[in-house]
Each structure stands twice: as C-alpha cells, then as structure tokens.
Amino acid sequence: MTRRAADGETTGRRWRRDPEWTRATLVDTMLELTAEDGREPTRKAIAERAGVSERTVFVHFADREALYVSAAERQAERWQCLSKPVPPEWPTDRKVRVLLDQRGRMYELMTPIRKVGLGLEPDSPGLRRVMADGDAWLRADLAATFAPELRHAPGARRAGGLLDALEASSSWAAWDHLRTRRGLDPAPTRAAIRRTLSALLADVTLGR
C-alpha cells in the first residue's frame, strides 16, 4: 500500500469517526474558497475541495444558516488570534502604533470574508449576531487600550464622544475605504489612520 493510499484511508476513517474534525474541515474549506473567489461557495464546491460527497456537507450543516454561523465564528477566532492586549499604561503614540499594526493584520485577513458576509448578513440573523459580536469585541479592545485617555476626556463614552470617534477612525470600514477605494497599500493606510487617531487623542494626551 502506498503512503498516499494509506493517508487517504486514514482521512476517510476520520471523516466518518470524528464529526467535530469533519465540521471544522468543511468550515475551513468554505472560508478558503470564499477568500479565493470573493463570493459564497456552493456546497458542491466545498465538498469537491474537501474531497467528500456533497451529502457530507448536508449531514453536518442542515442549512445555509448553520454553515454561515459556523464559518463566521471560525473566522472571528482566526482574526482575534492576531491581537494581543496593548498595555494601557504605555505612551499614547506607542499604543496607537501597536494597535494599528495588529488591526492591519486582522483587517487584511478579515476583508475578503467580511465583504461576502456583509452581502449575506441581511438574510441571516445568526450571521448578523456573530458580526455584531465581532464589532463589539473590537470596540471593547479599543476602550481597554485607551482607557486612561478616555478617563480624561469629558463625555468620552457618550454617543458621539471620543470612543465613537476612535472606533469609526480605526474601523474595518475606514481601512477598507483607503485600501479599496483609494488603492493604498497597508503601510500608507496605517499612516493615514494613525494621523487621525493621534489627532483625536492629542488634546487628551496634552491635558494629562
């Protein structure tokens, strides 16, 4: 028996005996195809890429909603793994630089999947929930990083306050506008957003 045949048999057994591994592999395959093609893949395409029957996809995901939610949750895990807490006691300029280095990597990974997700979101309550949770995670990370500055800015957490301004300026939407509409590379995109964040935080920093 060749190694290739042996590997095929091992993989086949795992498809049958390890449902969690099978689900994870199908979800990763869906994300891979979505990133490559910029559109939602069919279950047939997922099955062909994964090397299983289309029926296997139906067995593990009863409908599109279940597949969307699983894929969105997996994608959130992937981009959140690229972030590490930025110590709030660091100087403001250093925090801005490190935060944007991380956000740049996260947004580059996120972009092709998120663009497809935004188109599917209106018809998918589960997808809306996962994407909203991701946005909340990003806001909370921002608030934790700049907690000292926010404490020194009157009304910083009110609607339209400093936190909202920081969130809008460092959002994926701002990043994608500069990358897609303006055609900037990641480095000048980070530089533009850094200028905005630094300006928003300048008065707070000087007043500390």
C-alpha positions in Angstrom: 0.0 0.0 0.0 1.4 3.4 -0.9 1.7 6.2 1.6 -0.8 8.2 -0.4 -3.3 5.4 -0.2 -2.7 4.9 3.5 -3.2 8.6 4.0 -6.5 8.5 2.1 -7.7 5.6 4.2 -6.8 7.4 7.4 -8.5 10.6 6.2 -11.6 8.7 5.2 -11.8 7.0 8.6 -11.5 10.3 10.3 -14.3 11.8 8.2 -16.5 9.0 9.4 -15.5 8.8 13.0 -14.6 12.4 14.0 -17.6 14.7 13.4 -16.0 17.7 15.0 -12.9 17.4 12.8 -15.2 17.0 9.8 -17.2 20.1 10.6 -14.1 22.1 11.2 -12.5 21.0 7.9 -15.7 21.9 6.0 -15.8 25.3 7.6 -12.2 26.0 6.9 -12.7 24.9 3.3 -15.6 27.3 2.9 -13.5 30.2 4.2 -10.7 29.2 1.9 -12.9 29.2 -1.1 -14.6 32.5 -0.1 -11.3 34.2 0.3 -10.1 33.0 -3.1 -13.3 33.7 -5.1 -14.8 36.7 -3.3 -18.2 35.1 -3.2 -20.2 32.5 -1.3 -19.1 29.0 -2.5 -21.7 26.3 -3.2 -21.9 23.2 -1.0 -20.9 21.2 -4.1 -17.7 23.3 -4.4 -17.0 22.9 -0.7 -17.4 19.1 -1.0 -15.2 18.9 -4.0 -12.4 20.9 -2.5 -12.6 18.9 0.8 -12.7 15.6 -1.1 -16.0 14.4 0.3 -19.5 13.9 -1.1 -21.9 16.7 -1.2 -24.1 14.7 1.2 -21.5 15.0 3.8 -21.9 18.8 3.9 -25.7 18.4 4.3 -25.2 15.9 7.1 -23.1 18.3 9.2 -24.9 21.5 8.2 -28.7 21.3 7.9 -29.0 24.6 6.1 -27.1 27.6 4.9 -27.7 29.5 8.1 -25.9 26.8 10.1 -22.9 26.9 7.8 -22.8 30.7 7.8 -22.8 30.9 11.6 -20.1 28.2 11.9 -17.9 29.9 9.3 -18.4 33.4 10.9 -17.5 32.1 14.3 -14.4 30.4 13.0 -13.3 33.5 11.1 -13.7 35.6 14.3 -11.4 33.1 16.1 -8.8 33.5 13.4 -8.6 37.3 13.3 -8.9 37.7 17.1 -5.8 35.4 17.4 -3.8 38.1 15.7 -4.5 40.6 18.5 -2.6 40.8 21.8 -3.6 43.2 24.6 -1.9 46.6 24.4 -0.9 47.7 27.9 -3.0 50.8 28.6 -0.1 52.4 30.6 2.1 52.7 27.5 2.5 56.2 26.0 -0.3 57.1 23.6 1.8 57.2 20.5 3.2 53.8 21.1 -0.3 52.3 21.7 -1.6 53.8 18.5 1.3 52.3 16.5 1.0 48.8 18.0 -2.8 48.8 17.8 -2.7 49.7 14.1 -0.1 47.1 13.4 -2.4 44.5 14.8 -5.5 45.9 13.2 -3.8 45.9 9.9 -3.1 42.2 10.0 -6.6 41.5 11.3 -8.3 43.6 8.7 -6.3 42.1 5.8 -7.3 38.6 6.9 -10.9 39.7 7.5 -11.5 41.7 4.3 -12.4 39.0 1.7 -14.6 37.1 4.1 -16.3 40.2 5.6 -17.2 41.6 2.2 -19.1 38.4 1.4 -20.6 38.3 4.8 -22.0 41.9 4.5 -23.9 40.8 1.5 -25.3 37.7 3.2 -26.0 39.4 6.6 -29.4 40.9 5.8 -30.9 37.4 5.4 -29.0 35.7 8.2 -29.9 36.5 11.8 -27.1 34.3 13.0 -24.5 35.9 10.8 -25.7 39.4 12.0 -25.2 38.3 15.6 -21.7 36.9 15.0 -20.6 40.0 13.1 -22.1 42.3 15.7 -20.2 40.4 18.4 -17.0 40.9 16.4 -17.6 44.6 16.2 -18.3 44.8 19.9 -15.1 42.9 20.6 -13.1 45.4 18.5 -14.7 48.3 20.4 -14.0 46.8 23.8 -10.4 46.2 22.8 -10.1 49.8 21.8 -11.7 51.0 25.0 -9.3 48.9 27.1 -6.2 50.1 25.2 -7.1 53.8 25.6 -8.8 53.6 29.0 -6.6 56.3 30.6 -7.2 58.7 27.7 -10.9 58.1 27.8 -11.0 58.8 31.6 -9.5 62.2 31.0 -11.9 63.2 28.1 -15.3 64.5 29.2 -18.2 62.5 27.8 -15.8 60.1 26.1 -18.2 57.2 26.2 -21.3 59.1 25.4 -22.9 58.8 22.0 -20.8 60.8 19.6 -17.9 61.0 22.1 -14.2 60.2 21.9 -14.7 56.4 21.9 -17.2 56.6 19.0 -14.7 58.8 17.1 -11.8 56.4 17.8 -13.9 53.4 16.8 -15.0 55.0 13.5 -11.5 56.1 12.6 -9.9 52.7 13.3 -12.7 50.6 11.9 -12.5 48.0 9.2 -14.7 50.3 7.1 -12.1 53.0 7.3 -9.4 50.6 6.5 -11.2 49.1 3.5 -12.1 52.6 2.1 -8.4 53.5 2.0 -7.3 50.1 0.7 -10.1 49.5 -1.9 -11.4 53.0 -2.9 -8.1 54.9 -2.6 -5.9 52.0 -3.6 -3.4 52.5 -0.8 -1.1 49.8 0.4 -1.2 48.7 4.0 1.7 51.0 5.2 0.2 54.3 4.0 -3.3 53.1 5.1 -1.9 52.6 8.7 -0.2 56.0 8.4 -3.4 57.8 7.5 -5.4 56.2 10.3 -2.6 56.8 12.7 -2.7 60.6 11.9 -6.4 60.6 12.7 -6.2 58.7 15.9 -3.2 60.8 17.1 -5.1 64.0 16.3 -8.2 62.8 18.3 -6.0 61.9 21.2 -3.6 64.8 21.1 -5.7 67.2 23.4 -6.4 64.4 25.9 -2.7 63.4 26.0 -1.5 67.0 26.5 -4.1 67.5 29.2 -2.9 64.6 31.3 
